[in-house]
Amino acid sequence: MQNLNEVRFIGHVGNDPIFKEISANFKAASFSLATSDTFEKDGNKQPITHWHNCEARNGLAEIVSKYVKKGSPVFVSGKLAYDKYTPEGATKEIVKAKIVLDRVIVLDKNEG
């Protein structure tokens, strides 16, 4: 059986991308993405916002840093990945999920 690790979202960018040039061969741009949903509470539908950490790398990072802005409606696709780290002085390891992007489409027609 073959494995599959793919996620796709349409949402709004929560912050301007943060671009970093780690080395001559590795660049990254990260931003948060908001998606919305509803859940039922006491017979009434309630809105809920989910936040997703996104990271574009290398050439896509340069494109994201140039064209993606806070509030932009975007389609993103990529793979789910996890970063593990232990903050200094902490006893527990923290696991942070992110989407490593392979595709970003800005859906706002005014963005060009």
Helices and strands as residue ranges (DSSP letters): E 7-13, E 18-23, E 26-41, E 44-57, H 58-67, E 73-85, E 94-106, G 109-111
